[in-house]
Amino acid sequence: MKKFEQPAEQSGDEGRGAKWNETVESYFEAADITNEAINFPAIVRGMGEVEGRTILDYGCGNGRFARKIEQMGAAKVIGVDKAPSMIDLARAADPDSRVEYQANPDNTLSFLPDGSIDKAMANLVFMMSPTKGEMQQAFKEIHRVLKEDGTFVYLITHPAFIERGAPDYRNEFDGPFNYFAEEKPYKFILKDSKGKEIDEDFYDYHYTLATYLNTAIQSGFSITGVEEVAYDDPAVVKKYKIPPEFQKFPQSFMVALKKPKVES
Ligand SMILES: C[S@@+](CC[C@H](N)C(=O)[O-])C[C@H]1O[C@@H](n2cnc3c(N)ncnc32)[C@H](O)[C@@H]1O
């Protein structure tokens, strides 16, 4: 396996963000089977009814799922991303869409009032947090803007199986994988629809399942459901021609949360 080399200028948050801003378009050239086939459906299951609701897509990227939620009948969809280049792509993607996009490079949701959102979702966002502190701040802000009884669903690459990759991506660690080494950057290598790797120096950061769950609990949320998201539906396996080795473990982990009512 090729030795992992993280360029010095990408070791911090700024470097990672800058690289992401430069290379976003190639990210969306990827095959992206796992998001389409199993991740987004799991988020939809976790969120429940969206019709008539105000929905926040946190870390919306180019807004593809925000626009799907709009098509599912949401009254209002707000797409937020820390990368301004993503927000530019999202705005340009569909001029007829009513999704409201906003960049949040400071990792706050200061433009949203307390208790203004019915449901929030975050697909594959928190593995991009370079520190636990940044992840905690994001959860606290999402908790603040949700209404009481509001739902927040987030999905991450399953950290226990992160080394095994998926049909459309693989992860490369610097040396032997240590599950307990947190805030550790690893290279995320996408494959295009022909299986060719798109090696653009994207980095994500490793956290344990306990950290992902405790961050939610310590931010004031109650866990209402979890799902180990896998290629376990024979129709999906057949449609996307998923090789047997990727049917034996979960690719992703979905967590459904509620902001509990404050007792008066
Ligand atoms: C892997 S992409 C996924 C994009 C989108 N959710 C999707 O599924 O197509 C992760 C996105 O999260 C954004 N992001 C990472 N950390 C964030 C944060 N703290 N606040 C807002 N956006 C963030 C990144 O800029 C990136 O666009």
Ligand as a Chemical Component Dictionary entry (heavy atoms), coordinates in Angstrom:
data_LIG
# 
_chem_comp.id                   LIG 
_chem_comp.type                 NON-POLYMER 
_chem_comp.pdbx_formal_charge   0 
_chem_comp.three_letter_code    LIG 
# 
loop_
_chem_comp_atom.comp_id 
_chem_comp_atom.atom_id 
_chem_comp_atom.alt_atom_id 
_chem_comp_atom.type_symbol 
_chem_comp_atom.charge 
_chem_comp_atom.model_Cartn_x 
_chem_comp_atom.model_Cartn_y 
_chem_comp_atom.model_Cartn_z 
_chem_comp_atom.pdbx_ordinal 
LIG C1  C1  C 0  -18.482 14.697 2.059  1  
LIG S1  S1  S 1  -19.281 16.203 1.781  2  
LIG C2  C2  C 0  -20.992 15.724 1.770  3  
LIG C3  C3  C 0  -21.875 16.763 1.188  4  
LIG C4  C4  C 0  -23.375 16.477 1.247  5  
LIG N1  N1  N 0  -23.843 16.309 2.615  6  
LIG C5  C5  C 0  -23.708 15.273 0.413  7  
LIG O1  O1  O 0  -23.998 14.211 0.973  8  
LIG O2  O2  O -1 -23.666 15.395 -0.829 9  
LIG C6  C6  C 0  -19.140 16.988 3.380  10 
LIG C7  C7  C 0  -19.483 18.482 3.341  11 
LIG O3  O3  O 0  -19.557 18.954 4.690  12 
LIG C8  C8  C 0  -19.001 20.263 4.729  13 
LIG N2  N2  N 0  -18.619 20.525 6.129  14 
LIG C9  C9  C 0  -17.665 19.904 6.860  15 
LIG N3  N3  N 0  -17.641 20.388 8.130  16 
LIG C10 C10 C 0  -18.627 21.320 8.205  17 
LIG C11 C11 C 0  -19.099 22.183 9.225  18 
LIG N4  N4  N 0  -18.568 22.166 10.453 19 
LIG N5  N5  N 0  -20.112 23.014 8.934  20 
LIG C12 C12 C 0  -20.662 23.039 7.702  21 
LIG N6  N6  N 0  -20.250 22.262 6.671  22 
LIG C13 C13 C 0  -19.257 21.417 6.921  23 
LIG C14 C14 C 0  -17.859 20.220 3.738  24 
LIG O4  O4  O 0  -17.470 21.497 3.286  25 
LIG C15 C15 C 0  -18.462 19.341 2.634  26 
LIG O5  O5  O 0  -19.086 20.085 1.627  27 
# 
loop_
_chem_comp_bond.comp_id 
_chem_comp_bond.atom_id_1 
_chem_comp_bond.atom_id_2 
_chem_comp_bond.value_order 
_chem_comp_bond.pdbx_ordinal 
LIG C1  S1  SING 1  
LIG S1  C2  SING 2  
LIG S1  C6  SING 3  
LIG C2  C3  SING 4  
LIG C3  C4  SING 5  
LIG C4  N1  SING 6  
LIG C4  C5  SING 7  
LIG C5  O1  DOUB 8  
LIG C5  O2  SING 9  
LIG C6  C7  SING 10 
LIG C7  O3  SING 11 
LIG C7  C15 SING 12 
LIG O3  C8  SING 13 
LIG C8  N2  SING 14 
LIG C8  C14 SING 15 
LIG N2  C9  SING 16 
LIG N2  C13 SING 17 
LIG C9  N3  DOUB 18 
LIG N3  C10 SING 19 
LIG C10 C11 SING 20 
LIG C10 C13 DOUB 21 
LIG C11 N4  SING 22 
LIG C11 N5  DOUB 23 
LIG N5  C12 SING 24 
LIG C12 N6  DOUB 25 
LIG N6  C13 SING 26 
LIG C14 O4  SING 27 
LIG C14 C15 SING 28 
LIG C15 O5  SING 29 
# 
